[in-house]
């Protein structure tokens, strides 16, 4: 269920010299968790934006996040923190970055 399996994603990211990948989406326990684990196995830094990830139900979502946290090879953050980090990196105002300006 990894986004890396059967796709050129790894090759594309390596060609672009990408070292970290941020993950958001609908199915944390089905697609995002396996992709984060696979990304770590391939040497990337997986960043899971937890409040931007849905799931089948809250207990399943929480189990996935707990498993990723226990493994320790993913960064788990929230949208506000992630946007502030991107804003600092780009020199933009964090408040504007959080609202997509």
C-alpha positions in Angstrom: 0.0 0.0 0.0 3.1 2.3 -0.1 3.2 5.1 -2.7 6.7 3.9 -3.5 5.6 0.4 -4.6 5.2 0.0 -8.3 5.7 3.7 -9.0 8.6 5.8 -10.1 8.3 7.9 -6.9 11.7 6.9 -5.4 13.5 7.6 -8.7 11.8 11.0 -9.1 12.6 12.1 -5.6 16.2 11.0 -5.9 16.6 12.7 -9.2 15.3 15.9 -7.6 17.6 15.3 -4.6 14.7 15.3 -2.2 15.6 14.0 1.3 12.4 14.5 3.2 8.7 13.9 2.3 5.7 15.3 4.0 2.6 13.2 4.0 -1.1 14.1 4.3 -4.2 12.4 3.0 -7.3 10.4 3.7 -6.2 7.0 4.8 -3.5 7.1 7.4 -3.6 3.5 8.4 -4.0 2.2 4.8 -1.7 4.4 2.6 0.1 7.0 4.7 1.6 4.7 7.4 3.0 2.2 4.9 4.4 5.0 2.8 6.1 6.6 5.8 7.6 3.3 6.8 8.8 2.5 3.2 10.2 6.1 2.9 12.3 5.5 6.0 13.5 2.2 4.7 14.6 3.9 1.5 16.5 6.6 3.5 14.1 9.5 3.3 12.9 11.5 6.3 9.1 10.9 6.4 7.1 13.8 7.9 3.5 12.9 8.8 1.3 16.0 9.3 -1.1 14.2 11.7 -4.0 16.7 11.7 -4.0 16.6 7.9 -4.4 12.8 7.8 -7.8 11.1 8.0 -8.6 7.5 8.7 -11.3 4.9 8.9 -12.1 5.8 12.5 -10.3 7.6 15.3 -9.0 4.5 17.1 -7.4 3.2 13.9 -5.9 6.6 13.2 -4.5 6.8 16.7 -3.0 3.2 16.4 -1.2 4.2 13.2 0.2 7.4 14.7 1.3 5.5 17.9 3.0 2.8 15.7 4.9 5.4 13.7 5.9 7.2 16.9 7.1 4.0 18.5 9.2 3.1 15.5 10.8 6.5 15.7 11.8 6.9 12.1 9.1 9.4 11.1 8.6 13.0 12.2 5.0 13.5 13.4 3.9 17.1 13.5 0.7 19.2 13.0 -0.2 21.6 10.3 0.5 24.8 12.2 4.0 23.6 13.2 4.7 22.4 9.7 3.7 25.7 8.1 5.8 27.7 10.5 8.8 25.5 9.7 8.2 26.0 5.9 7.7 29.8 6.5 11.0 30.1 8.4 12.8 28.1 5.8 11.5 30.3 3.0 11.6 33.6 4.9 7.8 34.1 4.7 5.5 35.3 7.4 4.3 32.1 9.2 0.8 33.6 9.7 0.4 34.0 5.9 1.8 30.6 5.3 -0.7 28.9 7.5 -3.6 30.4 5.6 -2.1 29.7 2.2 -1.3 33.3 1.3 
